[in-house]
Each structure stands twice: as structure tokens, then as C-alpha cells.
Amino acid sequence: MDLAGASAIVTGGASGLGAATARRLAGEGVRVVLVDLQDDLGDAVAAQVDGAYVHADVTDADQVQAAVDAAVEMAPLRILVNCAGIGTPARTLNRDGEPHDLRLFAKVVAVNLTGSFNCIRLSAAAMAQFPPLSSGERGAIVNTASVAAFDGQIGQAAYAASKGGIVGMTLPIARDLSAIGVRVNTIAPGIMDTPMLAGLPDAAKESLGQQVLYPKRLGTTEEFAETAHFLITHSYMNGETVRMDGGIRMAPK
């Protein structure tokens, strides 16, 4: 898919995977709208990529629609990359025998799964309004799952369920949106060197990296962005979930 003259929405775009993807797309001439709740970081990245930042909760229809409108004002909306997500760990029963907080479970699923779908449905509606490209495509959507969708660890019931849901909805949505020429794919990253791990000491990061089959290191945000770019531009990639994890298979803990 030709990216020239297109706009994109990147959720979670103020940092980590989203920021790296925004930079990669902007480098290809795409006008990028960042969606996040981290205003200072969002404004800074938007300035770097000559894009726009919209403060929006991905579960809020009106706020996401405002981001879609901002993208459409800049250029035809052709791209959505869903990177927004949270991952608060908790066991089904803790060490004292107390059950998982149901509100916490619902919040993780709401942000990661429902939020992704909210952004997909509203972005797809906007994509459908623009004429197809010469390739026949109208756009491409990339979601972010996790290896936890397949190898969820102890304490990851909510996170794994939300990411498994993203994997599960990828093909049905790709089938739905084939009618308008929009492709849908998902990346399932392994252990990535993102701000979520920023508080860990170097020794702990090294230990995590040693769990990877090869190469024995954490994945980089630039590698995620490269994979997202590939899925966006490769016109025959559709309905797929791609593990980007160095071959890791997560142990129970």
C-alpha cells in the first residue's frame, strides 16, 4: 500500500511501541495523529513527527471520534495502529485466598480489547468514505496483542484474556472489512524494551533477555515499528497474527 498522502492514527503513541511506529510512519510522509493520555509526552512526539496529539481514552467513543476527525482533516485516513494498553498483574486467587478484583479485570479488558475495537470501528467508518487507492485498498489496521495471548503467565489472567481477544477478533474483522478494502493484522510482541520495563535494573532486563530463544535480548520498539510498517505496506498480509518474540515461549512465571 502506498503511504504517500495518507494520515494515520496511532494509539498509545506518546511512548514505547506507539511512538516508534509514529516516527516510522512520519518518516514515510504519513501525517500522524497520536492518541494517548500522557499529554506532555504526546505533545513532544507530535512535534517531532509534525503530527497532532489528541488526549483520548480509547474506550470513549466521542474522544476517539475526535481523533478520527483530526486525522481526516489532515489527509485521507488510511492507517490505524492500536498500541494503547495496560497490564496490571493479579492472580485469580492471591496468597491470602482473596479473589481477583473484578473491576480490575474488567478495566484491563476494556482498555486493551474493547478500546482496540472502538478505534477500529470508528477508523474503518472514516476509511470507507475515501476512494480506494490504485491497488484497490482503502487502508490497513494493525493491532497489538502479546505472546501472553498464547503463553499467559501466572497473574496474567486479565492481560492474557484481553490479548487473546485481540487475536481472536483479527480474522473476523478482516473478513468484515474486506468489503471496503481494508486489511487487518495483529502483532504479538514478546518481551520488549519499553517504558513498562523502565523501572527494572539492568540485571533484571538481562535476565529477561536470556529467556529469549535467539537473539538473547529484549525486543526494540524500532523492531515493532518495522513489523507494523511491513504489515501496513504488504498488500497480501491480511487476517494474520504475527509473533515477534525471538522464539520465546513463556514459562508459567
C-alpha positions as CSV (number, residue, x, y, z in Angstrom):
1,M,0.0,0.0,0.0
2,D,1.3,3.4,-1.0
3,L,1.6,5.6,2.2
4,A,2.1,8.9,0.4
5,G,-0.6,11.5,1.1
6,A,-2.2,9.4,3.9
7,S,-3.0,10.1,7.5
8,A,-2.7,7.6,10.4
9,I,-3.9,7.2,13.9
10,V,-1.5,5.6,16.4
11,T,-3.0,4.9,19.8
12,G,-0.6,4.7,22.8
13,G,1.5,7.0,20.5
14,A,3.1,9.1,23.2
15,S,5.7,6.5,24.2
16,G,7.1,3.0,23.6
17,L,5.8,1.0,20.7
18,G,3.4,3.7,19.6
19,A,5.9,6.5,19.5
20,A,8.4,4.3,17.5
21,T,5.6,3.5,15.0
22,A,4.6,7.1,14.7
23,R,8.2,8.1,13.9
24,R,8.5,5.3,11.3
25,L,5.3,6.3,9.6
26,A,6.1,10.0,9.6
27,G,9.4,9.1,8.0
28,E,7.4,7.8,5.1
29,G,5.5,11.0,4.7
30,V,2.4,10.0,6.7
31,R,0.6,12.6,8.8
32,V,0.2,11.0,12.2
33,V,-2.4,11.6,14.9
34,L,-1.2,10.3,18.3
35,V,-3.9,9.2,20.8
36,D,-2.8,8.9,24.4
37,L,-3.4,10.2,27.9
38,Q,0.2,11.3,28.5
39,D,-0.1,14.9,27.4
40,D,3.4,16.2,27.8
41,L,4.9,13.1,26.0
42,G,2.2,13.2,23.4
43,D,2.8,16.8,22.5
44,A,6.5,16.2,22.3
45,V,6.3,13.3,20.0
46,A,3.7,15.1,17.9
47,A,6.1,18.0,17.4
48,Q,8.9,15.6,16.4
49,V,6.8,13.9,13.7
50,D,5.0,17.1,12.5
51,G,1.7,15.5,13.5
52,A,-1.0,16.1,16.1
53,Y,-1.8,14.8,19.5
54,V,-5.3,14.1,20.8
55,H,-5.9,13.4,24.5
56,A,-8.3,10.5,24.3
57,D,-9.3,7.4,26.3
58,V,-9.6,4.6,23.7
59,T,-12.8,3.3,25.4
60,D,-14.6,6.6,24.9
61,A,-16.4,6.8,21.6
62,D,-16.6,10.6,21.5
63,Q,-12.9,11.1,22.3
64,V,-11.8,8.6,19.7
65,Q,-14.1,10.1,17.1
66,A,-12.4,13.5,17.8
67,A,-9.0,11.8,16.9
68,V,-10.5,10.3,13.8
69,D,-11.8,13.7,12.8
70,A,-8.4,15.3,13.4
71,A,-6.8,12.7,11.1
72,V,-9.3,13.2,8.4
73,E,-8.8,16.9,8.4
74,M,-5.1,16.4,7.6
75,A,-5.3,13.7,4.9
76,P,-7.4,10.6,3.9
77,L,-7.3,8.2,6.9
78,R,-5.7,5.0,5.6
79,I,-3.9,3.6,8.7
80,L,-4.7,2.7,12.3
81,V,-2.1,1.2,14.7
82,N,-3.5,0.1,18.0
83,C,-0.8,0.2,20.7
84,A,-2.6,1.5,23.7
85,G,-2.8,-1.0,26.5
86,I,-2.4,-1.7,30.2
87,G,-1.3,-4.8,32.1
88,T,-1.9,-4.8,35.9
89,P,-1.0,-8.3,37.2
90,A,-3.1,-10.1,39.7
91,R,-3.7,-13.8,40.5
92,T,-7.2,-15.4,40.3
93,L,-6.7,-16.0,44.0
94,N,-4.0,-14.2,45.8
95,R,-1.8,-15.7,48.5
96,D,-4.4,-14.9,51.1
97,G,-7.1,-16.7,49.1
98,E,-8.8,-13.5,48.1
99,P,-10.3,-13.4,44.6
100,H,-9.1,-11.2,41.7
101,D,-10.7,-7.8,41.8
102,L,-13.4,-8.0,39.1
103,R,-13.2,-4.3,38.4
104,L,-9.5,-4.6,37.6
105,F,-10.2,-7.5,35.3
106,A,-12.9,-5.5,33.5
107,K,-10.7,-2.4,33.2
108,V,-7.8,-4.3,31.5
109,V,-10.2,-6.0,29.1
110,A,-12.0,-2.6,28.4
111,V,-8.8,-0.8,27.6
112,N,-6.9,-3.5,25.7
113,L,-9.7,-5.3,23.9
114,T,-12.8,-3.0,23.8
115,G,-10.6,0.0,23.3
116,S,-8.9,-1.6,20.3
117,F,-12.3,-2.5,18.8
118,N,-13.7,1.0,19.4
119,C,-10.8,2.6,17.5
120,I,-11.1,0.0,14.7
121,R,-14.8,0.6,14.1
122,L,-14.6,4.4,14.1
123,S,-11.5,4.5,11.9
124,A,-12.9,2.0,9.5
125,A,-16.0,4.1,9.1
126,A,-13.8,7.0,8.1
127,M,-11.7,4.9,5.8
128,A,-14.8,3.8,3.9
129,Q,-15.6,7.4,3.0
130,F,-12.4,7.8,0.8
131,P,-12.0,6.3,-2.7
132,P,-9.7,3.3,-2.9
133,L,-6.1,3.6,-3.9
134,S,-4.8,2.4,-7.3
135,S,-4.2,-1.0,-5.6
136,G,-7.9,-1.2,-4.7
137,E,-7.1,-0.8,-1.0
138,R,-8.6,1.7,1.3
139,G,-6.5,1.1,4.3
140,A,-4.7,-1.1,6.8
141,I,-5.1,-1.7,10.5
142,V,-2.5,-3.2,12.8
143,N,-3.4,-4.3,16.4
144,T,-1.1,-5.1,19.3
145,A,-1.6,-8.4,21.1
146,S,1.1,-10.2,23.1
147,V,2.7,-13.6,23.4
148,A,0.6,-13.7,26.6
149,A,-2.3,-14.4,24.3
150,F,-0.7,-17.9,23.9
151,D,1.7,-18.2,26.9
152,G,0.0,-16.2,29.6
153,Q,1.9,-16.4,32.9
154,I,0.8,-16.6,36.5
155,G,-1.0,-13.3,37.4
156,Q,-1.8,-12.5,33.7
157,A,-5.4,-13.8,33.5
158,A,-6.8,-10.4,32.6
159,Y,-4.0,-9.3,30.4
160,A,-3.9,-12.7,28.5
161,A,-7.7,-12.7,28.1
162,S,-7.6,-9.2,26.6
163,K,-4.7,-10.0,24.2
164,G,-6.3,-13.4,23.3
165,G,-9.4,-11.5,22.4
166,I,-7.4,-9.2,20.1
167,V,-6.0,-12.3,18.3
168,G,-9.5,-13.9,18.2
169,M,-11.1,-10.9,16.6
170,T,-8.4,-10.2,14.0
171,L,-9.7,-12.6,11.3
172,P,-13.5,-11.8,11.8
173,I,-12.8,-8.1,11.5
174,A,-10.5,-8.7,8.4
175,R,-13.4,-10.6,6.9
176,D,-15.9,-7.8,7.8
177,L,-13.7,-5.0,6.4
178,S,-12.7,-6.9,3.2
179,A,-15.9,-5.4,1.7
180,I,-14.3,-2.0,1.8
181,G,-10.7,-3.0,1.0
182,V,-9.2,-2.6,4.5
183,R,-6.8,-5.2,5.7
184,V,-6.4,-6.2,9.4
185,N,-3.4,-7.8,11.1
186,T,-2.1,-8.2,14.6
187,I,1.4,-8.2,16.1
188,A,2.0,-10.4,19.2
189,P,5.3,-9.0,20.7
190,G,7.4,-10.8,23.2
191,I,9.4,-9.1,25.9
192,M,10.0,-5.6,24.6
193,D,12.3,-2.9,25.9
194,T,9.6,-0.3,26.5
195,P,8.8,2.2,29.3
196,M,6.8,-0.6,31.1
197,L,10.2,-2.1,31.9
198,A,12.0,1.2,32.6
199,G,12.0,0.7,36.3
200,L,13.8,-2.6,36.2
201,P,17.5,-2.7,36.9
202,D,19.8,-3.7,34.0
203,A,20.5,-7.1,35.6
204,A,16.8,-7.9,35.6
205,K,16.4,-6.8,31.9
206,E,19.4,-9.0,31.0
207,S,17.8,-12.0,32.8
208,L,14.6,-11.5,30.8
209,G,16.6,-11.3,27.6
210,Q,18.2,-14.6,28.4
211,Q,14.8,-16.3,28.2
212,V,14.6,-15.5,24.5
213,L,15.5,-18.3,22.2
214,Y,17.6,-16.1,19.9
215,P,18.7,-13.4,19.9
216,K,19.0,-13.4,23.7
217,R,17.9,-9.8,24.3
218,L,14.8,-7.7,24.6
219,G,13.0,-6.6,21.5
220,T,13.2,-3.0,20.5
221,T,10.5,-0.5,19.7
222,E,12.1,0.1,16.3
223,E,11.7,-3.6,15.5
224,F,8.0,-3.4,16.4
225,A,7.6,-0.3,14.2
226,E,9.4,-2.1,11.3
227,T,6.9,-5.1,11.6
228,A,4.0,-2.7,11.7
229,H,5.3,-0.9,8.6
230,F,5.6,-4.3,6.8
231,L,2.0,-5.3,7.7
232,I,0.7,-1.9,6.6
233,T,2.5,-1.9,3.2
234,H,2.4,-5.6,2.2
235,S,-0.9,-5.9,0.3
236,Y,-1.2,-9.6,0.7
237,M,-0.9,-9.7,4.5
238,N,-4.4,-9.9,5.9
239,G,-6.2,-11.6,8.8
240,E,-2.9,-12.7,10.4
241,T,-1.3,-12.6,13.9
242,V,2.5,-12.4,13.7
243,R,4.5,-13.4,16.8
244,M,7.5,-11.1,17.0
245,D,9.3,-12.6,20.0
246,G,12.7,-14.1,19.2
247,G,11.1,-17.6,19.5
248,I,10.4,-17.2,23.2
249,R,7.8,-19.5,24.8
250,M,6.9,-18.1,28.2
251,A,7.3,-20.2,31.3
252,P,4.5,-20.1,34.0
253,K,6.3,-17.4,35.8
